[in-house]
Amino acid sequence: MEKLISFLTEKTGEARRDLSALAIVFGFLYLQMLWHFPLMDPDEGRYAEIPREMLEKMDFITPTLNYVKYFEKPPLLYWMNALSFSIFGQNEFAARMPCAISGLLTILFTYWLGRKLFGRRTGVIAAVGVGTSAGFFAMSRIALTDMPLTFCMTLCLGSFIMAVKDDGKGKSFYYYLFYTGAALAVLAKGLIGILFPGTIIFLFMLFQKRWKLLKEMRIFTGLILFFLIAAPWFVLVSLKNPEFARFFFIHEHFERFLTKVHGRYQPLWYFIPLLFGIMLPWSCFSYHAMREAWQNRIGKHGEILAWLAIWAIFIFIFFSKSNSKLPPYILPVVPPLSLIIAWYFDRAEECGRVFRGKFIAMAAVITIIVANIASYFVYANLSLKKTSKTMALKVNELSKQGDLVASFGYDQTLPFYSKRRIVVVGGMSELEFGSKQGDQSEWFIDNGRFMKEWNSDRRVFLILRNHELESNRNLFKNPPIILSQHKKDALVTNH
């Protein structure tokens, strides 16, 4: 706390000016146009619908998706989005804003981390590097659990090394911030909030021979703080739902990592080109920066560089070895790698090499302009293919009480925009676990039962893919009446 007070009352105000400038510039870039495109299937629809249902039922313990239990992720993003909906309404901006803010906070904390470890210039360069990395910018504007995780992990691991290097009264403050970040990371994505910090600290102590750090880590009081933050939700959700523990810890952690049960297998090298693309243009310097960091491992900043390298490399290897891979998983590697690259730039300038502030500024400006333009067209194209907003609004306009609204398979954006529960026909996808909890027979039906409803006097609205409409047309006794049709799907009715 004294460290925080010291920062807030700093006489020069230099850090406050830097943070204010970064917050204004990147706040504008990261928050602009969040409302412009419909939410996309699957992630954005899912992470908007779950908090919407939480608010509707006023139950913030048991997450539900399409009103069945959904235990694939911890609740941090759900809570953040529920708060955002309460303030800004249930819309696209409110659904995306918490992730954009998480990205912005990661930028600001990266500046603070770079400033404290290396100096002001390195902090500014690192923050600009994170904020203008093309993929980091693009993914911060999508509702994903990985961006809050990235901030929490940066807060956790960054605070640890600041505690290690602090010789004053700030040591306790940073250690407790470390435990807070770890607890929030658990609430963001699960056990990796424990696995990543624990393994990285062990490797750091092993390579640097710093086992004495165990005596200064405030382990007893720190773990109390950690469990006070992380444990209550897990205890409460387990008490209300005895089936939670097995599904969440075994299926969603160990089976996800060790098996191909989620169907997201990619080759071992998958994240190499992906990380290069996510960190453009700064990834062009990553090899030279890492090589120079290795050459200076026993220099002035050797211990700090070792920590950052272990942080980045371990997370990269962990996800590369996993049998479940998706592009956003690699985001927590961006801050430590950006700090190493920023140190490399700063050192290059001190050594009189060609890198100058004008070059960095020009590269940052060009990147953010290109990323803005590219993301606009990408989102514009994807939002037409991966959303059911138009269909849902049409259903709201035409349907009456007692009508049946169904979809072939589960469409993630449909419940959010229609503000209702959807009957799922056929494939249950990630709702399979929830469909087995209690009697859900009215809401998950097979094709035969659906056709009976379709051919009855009850009015039925059906959302399905365009190719499904053509392939199933002969099965409809009552020919489907097309109410709306777009690139992705069609809305049809029987009467």
C-alpha positions as CSV (number, residue, x, y, z in Angstrom):
1,M,0.0,0.0,0.0
2,E,2.9,2.4,0.8
3,K,4.2,1.7,-2.7
4,L,0.9,2.6,-4.2
5,I,0.7,5.8,-2.2
6,S,4.3,6.6,-3.2
7,F,3.3,6.3,-6.9
8,L,0.2,8.4,-6.5
9,T,2.1,11.2,-4.8
10,E,5.2,11.0,-7.0
11,K,6.5,14.6,-7.2
12,T,7.5,14.6,-10.9
13,G,4.3,13.1,-12.1
14,E,6.2,11.5,-14.9
15,A,4.7,8.1,-14.4
16,R,1.2,9.6,-14.1
17,R,1.6,11.5,-17.3
18,D,2.8,8.5,-19.2
19,L,0.0,6.3,-17.9
20,S,-2.6,9.0,-18.7
21,A,-1.2,9.4,-22.3
22,L,-1.2,5.6,-22.8
23,A,-4.7,5.3,-21.4
24,I,-6.1,8.0,-23.6
25,V,-4.5,6.9,-26.8
26,F,-5.0,3.1,-26.4
27,G,-8.4,3.6,-24.6
28,F,-9.7,5.4,-27.8
29,L,-8.2,2.8,-30.1
30,Y,-9.4,-0.2,-28.1
31,L,-12.9,1.0,-27.3
32,Q,-13.8,2.6,-30.6
33,M,-16.3,0.7,-32.8
34,L,-17.0,-2.1,-30.3
35,W,-20.7,-1.6,-30.9
36,H,-20.5,-1.6,-34.7
37,F,-20.7,-5.3,-35.5
38,P,-23.1,-8.0,-34.3
39,L,-21.8,-10.6,-31.8
40,M,-20.2,-13.6,-33.5
41,D,-20.7,-17.3,-33.1
42,P,-19.5,-19.1,-31.1
43,D,-17.5,-17.3,-28.4
44,E,-19.1,-13.9,-28.3
45,G,-22.6,-15.3,-28.3
46,R,-21.7,-17.7,-25.5
47,Y,-19.9,-15.1,-23.3
48,A,-22.8,-12.6,-23.7
49,E,-25.6,-15.1,-23.1
50,I,-24.3,-16.6,-19.9
51,P,-24.1,-13.3,-18.0
52,R,-27.5,-12.3,-19.5
53,E,-29.0,-15.4,-18.0
54,M,-27.2,-14.7,-14.7
55,L,-28.8,-11.3,-14.5
56,E,-32.2,-12.7,-15.5
57,K,-32.2,-15.3,-12.8
58,M,-30.0,-13.3,-10.4
59,D,-27.8,-16.4,-9.9
60,F,-24.1,-15.6,-10.2
61,I,-23.0,-18.9,-8.9
62,T,-24.2,-21.5,-11.4
63,P,-23.5,-20.5,-15.0
64,T,-26.1,-21.6,-17.6
65,L,-26.1,-21.4,-21.3
66,N,-29.5,-21.7,-23.1
67,Y,-30.7,-22.3,-19.5
68,V,-28.8,-25.5,-18.9
69,K,-25.7,-25.8,-16.6
70,Y,-22.5,-24.8,-18.3
71,F,-19.2,-25.5,-16.4
72,E,-16.5,-25.2,-19.0
73,K,-15.1,-21.9,-17.7
74,P,-14.8,-20.1,-14.3
75,P,-17.0,-17.0,-13.8
76,L,-14.7,-14.0,-14.0
77,L,-15.6,-12.9,-17.6
78,Y,-19.3,-13.7,-16.9
79,W,-19.2,-11.4,-13.8
80,M,-17.4,-8.7,-15.7
81,N,-19.9,-8.8,-18.6
82,A,-22.9,-9.0,-16.2
83,L,-21.6,-5.8,-14.5
84,S,-21.1,-4.2,-18.0
85,F,-24.7,-5.1,-19.0
86,S,-26.0,-3.6,-15.8
87,I,-24.3,-0.3,-16.6
88,F,-24.4,-0.1,-20.4
89,G,-27.4,-2.4,-21.3
90,Q,-27.4,-5.7,-23.1
91,N,-25.6,-4.8,-26.3
92,E,-22.5,-5.4,-28.3
93,F,-20.4,-2.7,-26.7
94,A,-21.2,-3.9,-23.2
95,A,-20.3,-7.5,-24.2
96,R,-16.9,-6.6,-25.6
97,M,-15.9,-3.7,-23.3
98,P,-14.6,-5.9,-20.4
99,C,-12.1,-7.6,-22.8
100,A,-11.0,-4.4,-24.3
101,I,-10.5,-2.9,-20.8
102,S,-8.5,-6.0,-19.9
103,G,-6.3,-5.4,-23.0
104,L,-5.9,-1.8,-22.0
105,L,-4.9,-2.7,-18.4
106,T,-2.4,-5.2,-19.7
107,I,-0.8,-2.3,-21.8
108,L,-0.7,0.0,-18.7
109,F,0.7,-2.6,-16.4
110,T,3.3,-3.6,-19.0
111,Y,4.5,0.0,-19.0
112,W,4.7,0.0,-15.2
113,L,6.6,-3.2,-15.2
114,G,9.1,-2.1,-17.8
115,R,9.5,1.2,-16.0
116,K,10.3,-0.4,-12.6
117,L,12.5,-3.1,-14.0
118,F,14.5,-1.3,-16.7
119,G,13.5,2.4,-16.9
120,R,11.0,4.7,-18.3
121,R,11.9,4.4,-22.0
122,T,11.8,0.6,-21.9
123,G,8.4,0.8,-20.2
124,V,7.0,3.1,-22.9
125,I,8.4,1.0,-25.7
126,A,7.0,-2.2,-24.2
127,A,3.5,-0.7,-23.7
128,V,3.5,0.5,-27.2
129,G,4.7,-2.9,-28.4
130,V,1.9,-4.7,-26.6
131,G,-0.8,-2.2,-27.7
132,T,0.2,-2.1,-31.3
133,S,0.8,-5.9,-31.8
134,A,-1.7,-6.7,-34.5
135,G,-3.2,-9.8,-33.1
136,F,-3.3,-8.5,-29.5
137,F,-5.2,-5.5,-30.7
138,A,-7.6,-7.6,-32.8
139,M,-8.3,-10.1,-30.1
140,S,-8.9,-7.5,-27.3
141,R,-11.9,-6.4,-29.2
142,I,-13.6,-9.8,-29.1
143,A,-15.4,-11.3,-26.1
144,L,-13.0,-14.0,-25.1
145,T,-11.8,-15.4,-21.7
146,D,-8.2,-15.2,-22.9
147,M,-7.8,-11.4,-22.6
148,P,-8.8,-11.2,-18.9
149,L,-6.5,-14.2,-18.3
150,T,-3.7,-12.3,-20.0
151,F,-4.1,-9.3,-17.8
152,C,-4.4,-11.5,-14.6
153,M,-1.3,-13.5,-15.6
154,T,0.7,-10.3,-16.4
155,L,-0.3,-8.8,-13.1
156,C,0.6,-12.0,-11.2
157,L,4.0,-12.8,-12.9
158,G,5.0,-9.1,-13.3
159,S,4.3,-8.4,-9.6
160,F,6.5,-11.4,-8.6
161,I,9.6,-10.2,-10.3
162,M,9.0,-6.6,-9.0
163,A,8.8,-8.0,-5.5
164,V,12.0,-10.0,-6.0
165,K,13.9,-6.9,-7.2
166,D,12.4,-4.4,-4.7
167,D,14.6,-3.8,-1.6
168,G,12.3,-1.5,0.1
169,K,8.8,-1.4,1.7
170,G,7.2,-2.3,-1.6
171,K,8.2,-5.9,-1.5
172,S,5.2,-7.0,0.5
173,F,2.8,-5.0,-1.7
174,Y,4.1,-6.7,-4.8
175,Y,4.0,-10.2,-3.3
176,Y,0.4,-9.7,-2.3
177,L,-0.4,-8.3,-5.8
178,F,1.2,-11.5,-7.1
179,Y,-1.2,-13.7,-5.1
180,T,-4.1,-11.5,-6.1
181,G,-3.2,-11.9,-9.8
182,A,-2.9,-15.7,-9.4
183,A,-6.3,-15.9,-7.7
184,L,-7.9,-13.8,-10.5
185,A,-6.2,-15.9,-13.1
186,V,-7.9,-19.0,-11.5
187,L,-11.2,-17.3,-11.7
188,A,-10.5,-16.4,-15.3
189,K,-9.4,-19.7,-16.7
190,G,-9.0,-22.3,-14.0
191,L,-6.0,-24.3,-12.8
192,I,-3.4,-22.6,-15.1
193,G,-3.7,-19.7,-12.6
194,I,-1.8,-22.0,-10.2
195,L,0.2,-24.1,-12.7
196,F,1.8,-21.2,-14.6
197,P,3.1,-19.1,-11.7
198,G,4.1,-22.2,-9.7
199,T,6.1,-23.8,-12.5
200,I,7.7,-20.6,-13.7
201,I,8.8,-19.7,-10.2
202,F,10.2,-23.1,-9.7
203,L,12.2,-22.9,-13.0
204,F,13.4,-19.4,-12.1
205,M,14.7,-20.5,-8.7
206,L,16.3,-23.6,-10.3
207,F,18.1,-21.8,-13.0
208,Q,19.1,-18.7,-10.9
209,K,19.7,-20.7,-7.7
210,R,17.4,-18.4,-5.8
211,W,15.8,-20.9,-3.4
212,K,16.0,-18.3,-0.6
213,L,13.1,-16.5,-2.2
214,L,10.8,-19.1,-0.6
215,K,11.6,-17.4,2.8
216,E,10.5,-14.0,1.6
217,M,7.4,-14.8,-0.5
218,R,4.8,-14.3,2.3
219,I,3.6,-17.8,1.5
220,F,1.3,-18.2,4.6
221,T,-0.5,-14.8,4.4
222,G,-0.3,-14.8,0.6
223,L,-2.1,-18.2,0.3
224,I,-4.8,-16.9,2.7
225,L,-5.3,-14.0,0.4
226,F,-5.3,-16.3,-2.6
227,F,-7.9,-18.6,-1.2
228,L,-10.1,-15.7,0.0
229,I,-10.3,-14.5,-3.6
230,A,-10.3,-17.7,-5.6
231,A,-12.0,-20.4,-3.4
232,P,-15.5,-19.0,-2.5
233,W,-17.0,-19.5,-5.9
234,F,-15.6,-23.0,-6.3
235,V,-17.0,-24.0,-2.9
236,L,-20.4,-22.5,-3.6
237,V,-20.8,-23.9,-7.1
238,S,-19.7,-27.4,-5.9
239,L,-22.2,-27.3,-3.0
240,K,-25.0,-26.4,-5.3
241,N,-23.9,-28.7,-8.1
242,P,-22.2,-31.9,-7.0
243,E,-21.5,-32.8,-10.7
244,F,-19.3,-29.7,-11.1
245,A,-16.0,-30.9,-9.8
246,R,-15.6,-33.9,-12.0
247,F,-16.6,-32.1,-15.2
248,F,-14.6,-28.9,-14.6
249,F,-11.3,-30.3,-13.2
250,I,-11.1,-33.6,-15.0
251,H,-12.9,-33.1,-18.3
252,E,-12.1,-29.4,-18.8
253,H,-8.5,-29.5,-17.6
254,F,-6.7,-32.9,-17.8
255,E,-8.7,-34.4,-20.7
256,R,-8.5,-31.1,-22.6
257,F,-4.7,-31.1,-22.3
258,L,-4.0,-34.8,-22.7
259,T,-6.6,-35.9,-25.2
260,K,-8.3,-34.8,-28.4
261,V,-11.8,-34.9,-26.8
262,H,-12.5,-31.2,-27.7
263,G,-11.5,-31.7,-31.4
264,R,-9.0,-28.8,-31.3
265,Y,-5.8,-30.7,-32.1
266,Q,-3.1,-28.8,-34.0
267,P,0.5,-29.8,-34.8
268,L,3.3,-29.0,-32.4
269,W,4.5,-26.0,-34.4
270,Y,1.0,-24.4,-34.6
271,F,1.8,-21.5,-32.4
272,I,5.1,-20.5,-34.0
273,P,3.7,-18.8,-37.1
274,L,0.7,-17.7,-35.0
275,L,2.7,-15.9,-32.4
276,F,4.8,-14.3,-35.2
277,G,1.5,-12.9,-36.7
278,I,0.0,-11.9,-33.4
279,M,3.0,-9.8,-32.5
280,L,3.6,-8.1,-35.9
281,P,5.6,-6.0,-36.5
282,W,7.5,-6.5,-33.3
283,S,7.9,-10.2,-33.8
284,C,10.5,-9.4,-36.5
285,F,12.9,-8.5,-33.7
286,S,12.0,-11.3,-31.3
287,Y,14.9,-13.6,-32.4
288,H,17.5,-10.9,-32.1
289,A,16.1,-9.7,-28.8
290,M,16.1,-13.2,-27.3
291,R,19.6,-13.9,-28.5
292,E,20.9,-10.6,-27.0
293,A,19.0,-11.4,-23.7
294,W,20.8,-14.7,-23.6
295,Q,24.1,-13.1,-24.2
296,N,23.4,-10.7,-21.3
297,R,22.1,-13.3,-18.9
298,I,24.8,-12.5,-16.3
299,G,24.7,-8.7,-16.9
300,K,23.0,-5.9,-15.1
301,H,19.5,-7.1,-16.0
302,G,20.3,-10.8,-16.4
303,E,18.0,-12.0,-13.6
304,I,15.1,-10.0,-14.9
305,L,15.6,-11.2,-18.5
306,A,15.8,-14.8,-17.3
307,W,12.4,-14.4,-15.6
308,L,10.8,-12.9,-18.7
309,A,12.3,-15.5,-20.9
310,I,11.1,-18.4,-18.6
311,W,7.7,-16.7,-18.4
312,A,7.3,-16.6,-22.2
313,I,9.0,-19.9,-23.1
314,F,7.1,-22.0,-20.6
315,I,3.7,-20.8,-21.6
316,F,4.5,-21.2,-25.2
317,I,5.8,-24.8,-24.7
318,F,2.8,-25.7,-22.5
319,F,0.2,-24.7,-25.1
320,S,2.3,-26.2,-27.9
321,K,2.2,-29.5,-26.1
322,S,-1.5,-29.4,-25.4
323,N,-3.9,-31.4,-27.5
324,S,-6.3,-28.5,-27.5
325,K,-5.1,-25.4,-29.4
326,L,-6.8,-22.2,-30.3
327,P,-5.2,-18.9,-31.4
328,P,-6.0,-16.8,-28.3
329,Y,-4.3,-19.3,-26.0
330,I,-0.9,-17.8,-26.8
331,L,-1.8,-14.2,-25.7
332,P,-0.2,-14.4,-22.3
333,V,3.2,-14.7,-24.1
334,V,2.9,-11.2,-25.6
335,P,3.7,-9.0,-22.5
336,P,7.0,-10.7,-21.5
337,L,8.2,-11.0,-25.0
338,S,7.3,-7.3,-25.6
339,L,9.4,-6.4,-22.6
340,I,12.4,-8.3,-23.9
341,I,12.1,-6.6,-27.3
342,A,11.7,-3.2,-25.6
343,W,14.8,-3.8,-23.6
344,Y,16.6,-4.8,-26.8
345,F,15.5,-1.5,-28.5
346,D,16.5,0.5,-25.5
347,R,19.9,-1.2,-25.3
348,A,20.4,-0.8,-29.0
349,E,19.9,3.0,-28.7
350,E,22.3,3.1,-25.8
351,C,24.8,1.3,-27.9
352,G,24.4,3.7,-30.8
353,R,22.7,1.3,-33.2
354,V,20.2,2.3,-35.8
355,F,17.0,1.9,-33.7
356,R,15.6,5.3,-32.8
357,G,12.3,6.6,-31.3
358,K,11.1,7.8,-34.7
359,F,11.4,4.3,-36.1
360,I,9.5,2.8,-33.3
361,A,6.8,5.5,-33.4
362,M,6.4,5.1,-37.2
363,A,6.1,1.3,-36.9
364,A,3.6,1.6,-34.2
365,V,1.4,4.1,-36.1
366,I,1.5,2.1,-39.3
367,T,0.7,-1.1,-37.5
368,I,-2.3,0.3,-35.6
369,I,-3.7,1.9,-38.8
370,V,-3.3,-1.3,-40.8
371,A,-4.7,-3.4,-37.9
372,N,-7.7,-1.0,-37.6
373,I,-8.5,-1.2,-41.3
374,A,-7.9,-4.9,-41.5
375,S,-10.0,-5.7,-38.4
376,Y,-12.8,-3.6,-39.7
377,F,-13.1,-5.6,-43.0
378,V,-12.5,-8.9,-41.2
379,Y,-15.2,-8.2,-38.6
380,A,-17.6,-6.9,-41.3
381,N,-17.2,-10.1,-43.2
382,L,-17.3,-12.5,-40.3
383,S,-20.2,-10.8,-38.6
384,L,-22.3,-11.5,-41.7
385,K,-21.4,-15.2,-41.7
386,K,-21.2,-15.9,-37.9
387,T,-24.2,-14.2,-36.3
388,S,-28.0,-14.8,-36.1
389,K,-28.9,-11.3,-34.9
390,T,-31.1,-10.6,-37.9
391,M,-32.9,-13.9,-37.5
392,A,-33.4,-13.4,-33.8
393,L,-34.8,-9.9,-34.2
394,K,-37.2,-11.2,-36.9
395,V,-38.4,-14.0,-34.5
396,N,-39.0,-11.4,-31.8
397,E,-41.1,-9.3,-34.2
398,L,-43.3,-12.2,-35.5
399,S,-43.5,-14.8,-32.7
400,K,-46.3,-15.0,-30.1
401,Q,-46.6,-16.8,-26.8
402,G,-46.9,-20.5,-27.3
403,D,-44.9,-20.5,-30.6
404,L,-41.9,-22.9,-30.8
405,V,-38.5,-21.4,-31.7
406,A,-35.9,-24.0,-32.6
407,S,-32.6,-24.4,-34.4
408,F,-30.8,-27.2,-36.0
409,G,-27.9,-27.6,-33.7
410,Y,-27.1,-24.9,-31.1
411,D,-26.6,-21.4,-32.4
412,Q,-24.7,-19.3,-29.8
413,T,-25.9,-15.8,-30.7
414,L,-29.6,-16.8,-31.1
415,P,-30.6,-16.9,-27.4
416,F,-28.8,-13.6,-26.6
417,Y,-30.6,-11.6,-29.3
418,S,-34.0,-13.3,-29.0
419,K,-33.9,-13.1,-25.2
420,R,-35.4,-16.6,-24.9
421,R,-34.6,-20.3,-24.6
422,I,-34.2,-22.1,-27.9
423,V,-35.2,-25.7,-28.6
424,V,-32.2,-27.5,-30.0
425,V,-32.8,-30.1,-32.7
426,G,-30.2,-32.8,-33.2
427,G,-26.6,-32.0,-32.3
428,M,-26.1,-30.6,-28.8
429,S,-22.5,-29.6,-29.1
430,E,-21.1,-28.1,-25.9
431,L,-24.6,-28.3,-24.3
432,E,-24.4,-32.1,-24.0
433,F,-23.3,-32.0,-20.4
434,G,-26.1,-29.5,-19.4
435,S,-28.7,-31.4,-21.4
436,K,-28.2,-34.4,-19.0
437,Q,-28.7,-32.3,-15.8
438,G,-32.4,-32.6,-14.9
439,D,-35.3,-33.2,-17.3
440,Q,-34.4,-31.3,-20.5
441,S,-36.4,-33.4,-22.9
442,E,-38.6,-30.6,-24.0
443,W,-35.6,-28.5,-25.1
444,F,-33.4,-31.1,-26.8
445,I,-35.3,-33.1,-29.4
446,D,-34.4,-35.3,-32.4
447,N,-35.5,-34.8,-36.0
448,G,-38.5,-37.1,-35.8
449,R,-40.0,-35.3,-32.8
450,F,-39.3,-32.0,-34.4
451,M,-41.1,-33.0,-37.6
452,K,-44.2,-33.9,-35.6
453,E,-44.2,-30.3,-34.1
454,W,-43.5,-28.8,-37.6
455,N,-46.4,-30.7,-39.1
456,S,-48.8,-29.8,-36.3
457,D,-51.1,-26.8,-36.0
458,R,-48.5,-25.1,-33.7
459,R,-46.5,-22.3,-35.3
460,V,-42.8,-23.2,-35.4
461,F,-39.9,-20.9,-36.2
462,L,-36.7,-22.7,-37.3
463,I,-33.2,-21.3,-37.8
464,L,-31.0,-23.6,-39.8
465,R,-28.0,-23.4,-42.2
466,N,-28.8,-22.8,-45.8
467,H,-27.4,-26.2,-46.9
468,E,-29.6,-27.8,-44.2
469,L,-32.7,-26.1,-45.7
470,E,-32.0,-27.7,-49.1
471,S,-31.1,-31.1,-47.8
472,N,-34.1,-31.4,-45.5
473,R,-36.7,-29.8,-47.8
474,N,-38.3,-33.1,-48.7
475,L,-38.9,-34.0,-45.1
476,F,-41.2,-31.1,-44.4
477,K,-44.9,-32.0,-44.8
478,N,-45.7,-28.3,-44.6
479,P,-43.3,-26.6,-47.0
480,P,-41.0,-24.1,-45.2
481,I,-41.9,-20.5,-45.7
482,I,-38.7,-18.4,-45.8
483,L,-38.9,-15.3,-43.6
484,S,-35.3,-14.3,-43.9
485,Q,-32.2,-15.6,-45.5
486,H,-28.5,-14.5,-45.3
487,K,-25.1,-15.9,-46.0
488,K,-25.0,-18.1,-42.9
489,D,-28.5,-19.3,-42.4
490,A,-32.2,-19.0,-42.9
491,L,-35.3,-18.4,-40.8
492,V,-38.3,-20.4,-41.9
493,T,-41.8,-21.1,-40.5
494,N,-44.4,-23.7,-41.0
495,H,-47.5,-21.4,-41.1
